[in-house]
Amino acid sequence: MDKKLFLLGQLCLFFFLSFTSCTDDTKGDETKNEATTPCKITARIPADPGGLNPVYSSSGYSRQIQHEIFLPLIEFDPDDLKMKPVLVKTLPVIEEITEGEFKGGVSYTYEIHEEAVWDNGEPVTAHDYAFTVKMVLNPTTNTPGWRGYLSNISDVKIDPNNDKKFVVYIKEAYILALESTGNWYVYPEYHYDPNKLLRKFNIKDFADEKKAKEISEDEDMKAFVEEFTKEKYLVDEKEIVSCGPYRLEKWESGVRLDLRKKENWWGNALMDDYPLLRAYPEELVFKVIPEPATAVAELKNGAIDIMAEIPPEMYTELKDSDFAKDKLNISTAPLMKYYYIGLNNNSPKLEDKRVRKALAHILDLDKGKETLMKGLADRVVGPVHPLKSYYNSSIQPIPFDLEKAKSLFAEAGWKDTNGNGILDKKINGKLTEFILKADITKTSLSRDIVLLLQQNGKKVGIEVELLNRNFTEVVKDLKARKYELVMLAAVRSPSDDDFYQFWHTSSDTPRGYNRVSFGNATSDQLIEDIRRTLDPVKRKDLYYEFQEILQDEQPVIFLYAPLERLGYSKRISGKISDMQPGYFPATFKCN
């Protein structure tokens, strides 16, 4: 997906509109001089990324590191949020198809840089692109996040006289057609499929259900999938291979990841003309520091150079400090991101929408905006960011109302029948008390929101138990749908929203991103209509309707769209961005 992320999810690509917030004067400043000594930049991440195979590693922290290793054909420039070429010479030539096999579709013609090579020195070619498409579209590779994004690709035809030039055929209208052809990471065929097993399959056959089933049962395909899904491609620095500027040199799980710039990297000669190939530091280090207070202390003592996700209360204090004025640049930036409480809609306790609404009424989020977020956020009512033109502003956030919560619980059959102060109900013949297990991350907001739910929950007769677990364990249970409640964040793209990966029922699989198990025939059809409707006026109506459904169903509790709170050392210079995570260390220079 995008260089930072994003498929995923949506694919999904994780970004914001061309809109700025109140920031300090450092935004837009660039150093004018190249660093004359080796430059090492250390950034903090709150959790271990878990894996660095883009189609399987979906956390924001894995994407943050992957974008320094892998490259897409095209992506959004973090400076101006416009789509620009990366692996290719120009944005694609786009043509409507009026005749022939793909009549009614659209073609996108690309040409990869002559200079582009993989880590072994072999050229990056259209065969690598085609390999990646086949790898994703094959149903047995279990990559539904990417598959929904690339499913509109009908075929790829490689120029017989130039294997760096190729045409991608899109079969039907799709709002993210351009992004789906090139805004995702290309894999090296030589490394992940050295025997070229996938070359025997035609991309267009994956669209045929019968042929796709035959492909999935083919022995060569089985052999490829068995190899590709091995853990080594997630965590082994020798096996994480691509054509980006950095290679993974060392990974101490839960401690740090060291990336070193490749000697004589092919992109060096193109950086002046292609800004998305910029890569200045010789070394990038990502330190895993879960506790924000520890991270702020390390920012102050120079052990790390960049920190995002500074808790609002710490950000306010740090911004006003004399130390920051002398040693740090402190900024905020709007992000296409929102926080929410994920609810397992398959849980017997949470399957009734009245219960989910009752939980939303328990939280005083208006007060929390000031006390927890220090005003550095806006409330949201759905997955559309408030600054997007199709945000449904007619929908009012669910208000704090304990009496309404009690009424909704009672309507759903939850009553305290044994007088112990906890609501209960018979489920499958067994008396079940309303006790929720809630996973929290290491962020202060996660803890504070769940504590608020716990405190107010007691007032209406429910209990919330906090689980303070390793993030990797939480993700594992999310995939297996073995959880009840969890604090999460979602990152979106500057593009129009395609909700297929996160909200369509077909994405409710172990590898899919519909991890709250939401959806029905009506919502699925609406999602499909949105992605096929090119008229923005008509699409806006569909977006509005979808947001209204989510408001009624409350499959999750939507919280806030935050401003990113960022601090970085004055020993380095660079730009902050409206794109997640608000900075890109490869574009910074040492002063």
C-alpha positions in Angstrom: 0.0 0.0 0.0 1.3 3.4 0.6 4.8 3.8 1.5 3.9 4.1 5.1 1.2 1.8 5.1 -1.4 1.3 4.3 -3.1 -1.3 2.8 -4.0 -2.1 4.1 -6.6 -1.4 5.1 -8.0 -0.3 3.8 -5.6 -0.6 2.6 -5.5 0.9 3.2 -3.9 3.5 3.1 -3.5 5.5 6.2 -3.4 9.6 5.4 -5.2 13.0 5.6 -6.7 15.8 3.5 -4.6 18.8 2.3 -5.4 20.7 5.5 -3.2 22.1 8.1 -3.6 22.8 11.7 -1.9 25.2 14.1 1.7 24.2 14.2 4.9 25.9 15.0 7.2 27.5 12.3 9.1 24.3 11.8 6.6 22.9 9.4 7.8 23.7 5.9 11.4 24.3 7.0 14.1 22.2 5.3 17.8 22.2 5.9 19.7 23.6 3.0 22.9 21.7 3.6 23.6 18.0 3.4 25.0 16.4 6.5 28.7 16.0 6.2 29.1 13.2 8.8 27.2 9.9 9.0 23.7 10.6 10.2 21.8 8.4 12.6 18.2 9.1 13.6 16.4 7.3 16.3 12.6 7.3 16.5 10.3 5.9 19.2 7.5 3.4 18.4 5.1 2.3 21.3 5.0 -1.4 20.4 6.9 -4.0 18.5 5.8 -4.3 14.9 5.4 -8.1 15.1 6.3 -8.7 11.5 7.6 -7.0 8.4 5.9 -8.8 5.6 3.5 -6.1 4.3 0.6 -8.4 3.2 0.6 -10.1 6.6 1.8 -7.3 9.0 -1.0 -4.9 9.5 -0.1 -2.8 12.5 0.7 0.9 12.0 4.1 0.4 13.5 5.0 -2.4 11.0 3.9 -0.1 8.2 6.0 2.7 9.5 9.1 0.6 9.2 8.1 -1.3 6.0 7.9 1.9 4.0 11.7 2.4 4.5 12.3 -1.1 3.1 9.6 -1.7 0.4 8.5 0.7 -2.3 5.3 1.1 -4.3 4.9 2.3 -7.9 3.2 5.5 -6.8 2.1 7.1 -3.5 0.9 10.3 -1.8 3.6 12.8 -1.2 3.6 13.6 2.6 4.4 17.3 1.8 1.5 18.2 -0.5 -0.6 15.0 -0.4 -0.6 14.6 -4.1 0.0 11.3 -5.8 3.5 11.0 -7.3 5.7 8.4 -8.9 8.1 6.3 -6.8 9.3 3.1 -8.6 8.1 4.4 -12.0 9.1 7.3 -14.2 5.7 9.1 -14.3 2.2 8.7 -13.1 0.5 6.2 -15.4 -1.0 7.0 -18.8 -4.7 6.3 -18.4 -7.0 5.3 -21.3 -10.6 4.1 -21.5 -10.9 0.8 -23.4 -13.5 1.0 -26.1 -13.0 -2.4 -27.8 -11.5 -5.8 -27.4 -11.3 -8.2 -24.5 -11.4 -5.4 -21.8 -14.0 -3.2 -23.4 -15.6 -0.9 -20.9 -12.6 -1.0 -18.6 -9.6 1.3 -18.2 -5.9 0.8 -18.8 -3.0 2.2 -16.8 0.4 2.1 -18.5 3.6 2.3 -16.3 7.3 2.2 -16.8 9.7 1.3 -14.0 12.9 3.3 -13.6 15.9 1.8 -15.5 18.0 2.3 -12.4 15.6 0.3 -10.1 17.2 -2.9 -8.8 16.6 -5.4 -6.0 19.0 -6.2 -3.2 20.7 -8.8 -5.3 21.3 -6.4 -8.2 18.6 -7.8 -10.5 16.4 -5.2 -12.2 12.9 -4.5 -10.8 10.6 -5.5 -13.7 6.9 -5.9 -14.6 7.3 -9.6 -13.8 7.8 -8.6 -10.1 4.6 -6.5 -10.3 2.7 -9.4 -11.9 4.0 -11.8 -9.3 2.8 -9.6 -6.5 -0.7 -9.3 -8.0 -0.9 -13.1 -8.4 0.3 -13.6 -4.9 -2.4 -11.3 -3.5 -5.3 -12.5 -5.6 -4.6 -16.2 -4.9 -7.3 -17.1 -2.3 -5.0 -19.5 -0.4 -2.4 -16.9 0.5 -5.0 -15.5 2.9 -4.4 -11.8 2.2 -8.0 -10.4 2.2 -6.9 -6.9 3.1 -4.8 -6.5 0.0 -7.1 -8.7 -2.1 -10.1 -6.4 -1.8 -7.9 -3.6 -2.9 -6.5 -5.3 -6.0 -9.5 -7.4 -6.9 -10.5 -5.0 -9.7 -7.3 -5.8 -11.7 -8.3 -7.9 -14.7 -4.9 -8.5 -16.2 -1.3 -7.2 -16.6 0.4 -7.2 -20.0 4.1 -6.8 -20.2 5.8 -5.1 -23.1 7.6 -7.9 -25.1 10.4 -5.4 -25.9 10.8 -3.8 -22.5 10.1 -5.8 -19.3 10.0 -2.6 -17.3 7.0 -1.4 -19.2 3.5 -2.8 -18.7 -0.2 -2.2 -18.9 -2.7 -2.8 -16.0 -6.3 -3.4 -17.0 -9.1 -2.5 -14.6 -12.4 -4.2 -15.3 -14.9 -1.8 -14.0 -15.6 1.5 -12.3 -13.8 1.8 -9.0 -13.3 5.0 -6.9 -9.7 3.9 -6.1 -8.8 2.6 -9.5 -5.5 4.6 -9.7 -4.4 3.7 -6.2 -5.3 0.0 -6.7 -2.9 -0.2 -9.6 0.1 1.1 -7.9 -0.2 2.4 -4.3 1.0 -0.8 -2.7 4.4 -2.5 -2.2 5.9 -4.6 -5.0 7.7 -7.8 -4.0 10.8 -9.2 -5.6 9.9 -12.4 -7.5 13.5 -13.7 -7.4 13.4 -13.9 -3.6 9.8 -14.9 -2.7 9.3 -17.2 -5.8 12.8 -18.2 -6.9 11.4 -21.1 -9.0 8.9 -18.8 -10.7 6.0 -21.1 -9.8 3.4 -18.3 -10.2 4.4 -17.5 -13.8 2.3 -20.4 -15.1 -0.9 -18.7 -13.8 -2.8 -16.0 -15.7 -4.0 -13.0 -13.6 -7.3 -12.9 -15.4 -8.1 -16.5 -14.3 -8.2 -15.4 -10.6 -11.5 -13.5 -11.4 -13.1 -16.8 -12.5 -14.3 -18.6 -9.4 -13.9 -22.1 -10.9 -10.4 -21.4 -12.3 -9.4 -19.7 -9.1 -10.3 -22.8 -7.1 -8.3 -24.9 -9.6 -5.3 -22.6 -9.1 -5.6 -22.8 -5.3 -5.4 -26.6 -5.6 -2.5 -26.7 -8.0 0.6 -28.3 -6.4 2.9 -25.5 -7.5 0.6 -22.9 -5.9 0.4 -25.0 -2.7 4.2 -25.2 -2.7 4.5 -21.4 -3.1 2.0 -20.7 -0.3 3.6 -23.1 2.1 7.0 -21.3 1.6 5.7 -17.8 1.5 3.7 -18.1 4.8 6.8 -19.2 6.8 7.6 -17.0 9.8 11.1 -16.2 8.4 9.5 -13.8 5.9 8.0 -11.9 8.8 11.0 -11.5 11.2 14.3 -12.7 9.7 16.4 -9.7 8.5 18.0 -11.9 5.8 14.6 -12.8 4.4 13.0 -9.3 4.4 14.1 -8.1 1.0 13.1 -5.3 -1.3 14.3 -2.4 -3.4 13.9 0.5 -0.9 16.7 2.6 0.5 17.1 0.7 3.8 17.7 -2.9 4.8 16.8 -4.4 8.2 20.2 -5.0 9.9 19.1 -6.1 13.4 15.9 -6.7 15.2 15.7 -7.2 19.0 12.1 -8.1 19.5 10.4 -5.7 21.9 13.5 -3.5 22.1 14.7 -2.0 18.8 15.0 -2.3 15.0 18.1 -1.1 13.2 17.9 -0.1 9.6 21.0 0.8 7.5 21.0 2.5 4.2 22.2 0.4 1.4 25.6 1.3 -0.2 25.2 2.8 -3.6 21.4 2.6 -3.4 20.0 3.1 -6.9 17.6 5.8 -5.8 20.3 8.2 -4.8 20.8 9.5 -8.3 17.0 10.2 -8.7 16.2 11.9 -5.4 16.4 15.5 -6.8 13.7 14.7 -9.4 11.7 12.2 -7.4 11.1 13.5 -3.9 9.5 10.3 -2.7 12.9 8.6 -3.1 14.5 10.9 -0.5 16.5 8.9 2.0 19.2 10.9 3.8 20.3 9.3 7.1 22.8 6.4 7.0 21.0 4.7 9.8 17.5 4.6 11.2 16.7 3.1 14.6 13.2 2.4 15.9 13.2 2.0 19.6 10.3 0.2 21.2 9.3 2.2 24.3 5.7 1.4 25.5 5.5 3.8 28.3 5.0 7.4 27.2 6.8 8.9 30.2 9.9 6.8 29.5 9.8 7.9 25.9 9.5 11.6 26.8 12.4 11.2 29.2 14.5 9.6 26.4 13.5 12.4 24.1 14.8 14.9 26.6 18.1 13.2 27.2 18.8 12.6 23.5 18.4 8.9 23.5 15.7 9.3 20.8 15.4 12.1 18.2 11.7 11.8 17.3 8.6 11.0 19.2 5.0 11.0 18.0 1.9 10.1 20.0 3.0 12.3 22.9 0.1 12.1 25.4 -1.9 15.3 25.4 -1.1 16.2 29.0 2.6 15.5 28.4 2.6 17.4 25.2 1.1 20.5 26.8 3.7 20.5 29.6 6.6 19.8 27.2 5.5 22.5 24.7 5.6 25.2 27.4 8.9 24.1 28.9 12.2 26.0 28.6 13.9 22.8 27.7 11.8 22.4 24.6 12.4 25.9 23.5 16.1 25.3 23.5 16.4 21.6 22.4 13.1 20.5 20.7 10.7 21.3 17.9 7.2 20.8 19.1 4.3 20.6 16.6 0.8 19.3 16.0 -0.6 18.1 12.7 -4.0 16.9 11.7 -4.1 13.2 10.8 -6.5 11.0 8.9 -6.9 8.9 12.0 -9.5 8.1 14.6 -9.6 6.3 17.9 -12.4 3.8 18.7 -13.4 1.0 21.0 -13.6 -2.2 19.1 -16.5 -4.4 20.2 -16.8 -8.1 19.2 -20.2 -8.1 17.6 -20.2 -11.9 17.8 -20.0 -12.0 21.6 -23.2 -13.0 23.2 -22.9 -10.0 25.5 -22.4 -7.6 22.6 -24.5 -8.9 19.7 -27.5 -6.7 20.6 -27.1 -3.2 19.3 -29.0 -1.8 22.3 -26.2 -3.1 24.5 -23.5 -1.4 22.3 -25.5 1.8 22.4 -25.8 1.6 26.1 -22.0 1.3 26.4 -21.6 4.4 24.3 -23.9 6.4 26.6 -21.7 5.5 29.6 -18.8 7.5 28.3 -18.7 11.3 28.8 -16.6 12.0 25.6 -17.3 15.7 25.5 -15.7 16.1 28.9 -13.0 13.7 27.9 -12.1 15.8 24.9 -11.0 18.6 27.3 -9.7 16.5 30.2 -8.1 13.6 28.4 -7.3 15.1 25.0 -6.6 18.7 26.2 -8.7 19.9 23.3 -6.3 18.4 20.8 -9.0 16.3 19.1 -12.6 16.3 17.7 -15.3 13.8 18.4 -16.2 11.5 15.5 -19.4 9.6 14.8 -18.0 7.1 12.2 -15.0 6.1 10.1 -15.2 9.3 7.9 -12.9 12.0 9.1 -14.8 15.3 10.0 -12.8 17.3 7.5 -13.8 15.2 4.5 -16.6 16.6 2.4 -18.9 13.7 2.9 -18.7 13.6 6.6 -22.3 13.4 7.8 -22.5 16.4 10.2 -26.2 15.8 10.7 -25.4 12.9 12.9 -25.0 13.9 16.5 -22.6 12.0 18.8 -24.2 9.7 21.3 -24.5 11.8 24.6 -23.4 10.8 28.0 -26.6 9.5 29.7 -26.5 6.9 32.4 -30.3 6.6 32.7 -30.6 6.0 29.0 -27.8 3.3 29.3 -29.8 1.6 32.1 -32.9 1.6 30.0 -31.2 0.1 27.0 -29.6 -2.7 29.1 -33.1 -3.5 30.5 -34.6 -3.5 27.0 -32.0 -6.0 26.0 -32.9 -8.3 28.9 -30.0 -7.5 31.2 -31.2 -7.2 34.9 -29.7 -7.8 38.3 -31.7 -10.9 39.2 -29.6 -12.1 42.1 -29.1 -8.8 43.8 -25.2 -8.7 43.6 -25.2 -5.4 41.8 -24.2 -6.8 38.4 -26.6 -7.1 35.5 -27.2 -10.7 34.4 -29.1 -12.6 31.7 -29.6 -16.2 30.8 -27.5 -17.1 27.7 -27.9 -20.6 26.3 -29.6 -21.6 29.6 -26.7 -20.3 31.8 -26.9 -17.2 34.0 -24.3 -14.9 32.7 -23.2 -11.7 34.4 -22.3 -8.6 32.4 -18.6 -8.6 32.9 -16.5 -7.4 30.0 -12.8 -8.0 29.5 -11.1 -5.0 28.0 -7.7 -4.9 26.3 -5.8 -1.7 26.6 -2.6 -0.6 24.9 0.3 1.3 26.6 -1.1 4.7 25.6 -2.6 6.8 28.4 -5.7 7.5 26.3 -6.4 3.8 26.0 -6.1 3.3 29.8 -8.1 6.4 30.7 -11.0 5.7 28.3 -11.4 2.1 29.6 -11.0 3.3 33.2 -13.8 5.8 32.6 -15.9 3.0 31.1 -15.1 0.9 34.2 -16.0 3.6 36.7 -19.3 4.6 35.0 -20.1 1.0 34.2 -20.4 0.3 37.9 -23.1 3.0 38.2 -25.3 1.1 35.7 -24.6 -2.4 36.9 -21.8 -3.7 34.6 -18.2 -4.5 35.3 -15.1 -4.0 33.1 -11.9 -5.9 33.7 -8.7 -4.3 32.3 -6.3 -6.6 30.5 -2.9 -5.1 30.2 -1.3 -7.5 27.7 1.4 -7.5 25.1 0.2 -5.9 21.8 1.2 -9.0 19.8 -1.1 -11.1 22.0 -3.9 -8.6 21.5 -3.5 -8.7 17.7 -3.5 -12.5 17.8 -6.9 -12.6 19.6 -8.3 -9.9 17.4 -7.6 -12.1 14.4 -9.2 -15.1 16.1 -12.1 -12.9 17.3 -11.3 -14.1 20.8 -11.9 -10.8 22.6 -14.7 -8.6 23.9 -13.5 -5.0 24.0 -10.3 -3.4 22.9 -9.0 0.2 22.3 -7.9 0.7 18.7 -7.0 3.3 16.2 -7.6 3.4 12.4 -5.6 5.3 9.8 -7.2 6.4 6.6 -6.0 7.8 3.2 -6.3 11.2 1.4 -8.3 9.2 -1.1 -12.1 8.7 -1.0 -12.9 6.0 1.6 -13.4 2.5 0.4 -14.9 0.6 3.4 -14.6 -2.9 1.9 -11.6 -4.0 3.8 -12.7 -2.9 7.2 -16.5 -3.2 7.1 -17.6 -5.7 4.5 -18.6 -9.2 5.8 -16.2 -10.8 3.4 -13.4 -9.2 5.4 -14.5 -10.9 8.6 -11.8 -13.6 8.4 -8.7 -14.4 10.5 -6.6 -12.3 8.1 -9.4 -9.8 7.3 -9.7 -6.4 8.9 -13.4 -6.5 9.8 -12.3 -7.6 13.2 -15.5 -6.5 15.0 -17.5 -8.9 12.8 -20.0 -6.2 11.6 -22.2 -6.3 8.6 -25.2 -7.7 6.8 -26.6 -7.8 3.2 -27.7 -4.2 3.3 -24.4 -2.7 4.6 -22.4 -5.0 2.2 -24.4 -3.7 -0.8 -23.9 -0.1 0.2 -20.2 -0.6 0.5 -20.1 -2.2 -2.9 -22.2 0.7 -4.4 -19.9 3.3 -2.9 -16.8 1.8 -4.5 -18.4 1.7 -7.9 -20.1 5.1 -7.9 -17.8 7.6 -9.6 -20.2 10.6 -9.4 -19.1 12.4 -6.2 -22.6 13.8 -5.6 -24.3 10.4 -5.8 -21.5 8.8 -3.8 -21.9 11.4 -1.0 -25.5 10.3 -0.5 -24.2 6.7 -0.2 -21.5 7.8 2.3 -24.2 9.5 4.4 -26.4 6.5 4.4 -23.5 4.2 5.5 -22.6 6.5 8.4 -26.3 6.5 9.5 -26.2 2.7 9.6 -23.1 2.7 11.7 -24.7 5.2 14.0 -27.7 3.0 14.5 -25.8 -0.3 14.8 -22.8 1.1 16.9 -20.6 -1.8 16.0 -17.8 0.1 17.6 -17.7 3.2 19.9 -16.2 6.0 17.9 -14.2 8.4 20.0 -11.9 11.1 18.6 -10.0 12.3 15.6 -6.8 13.6 17.1 -4.1 16.0 16.2 -0.7 14.3 16.2 1.5 15.6 19.0 5.1 15.4 17.8 8.5 16.4 19.2 11.9 16.1 17.6 15.4 17.2 18.4 16.8 20.4 17.0 19.9 18.5 16.0 17.9 17.3 13.0 15.9 19.1 10.4 12.9 18.1 8.3 9.2 18.5 7.7 6.3 17.3 9.7 3.3 15.9 7.7 -0.4 15.5 7.8 0.2 11.9 6.9 0.5 9.2 9.6 2.7 9.1 11.7 3.3 12.8 11.1 7.0 12.5 10.2 9.2 10.4 8.0 12.7 9.9 9.4 14.3 9.1 6.1 13.5 12.6 4.9 15.2 14.2 7.9 18.8 15.4 7.9 21.3 15.8 10.8 22.4 19.4 11.4 
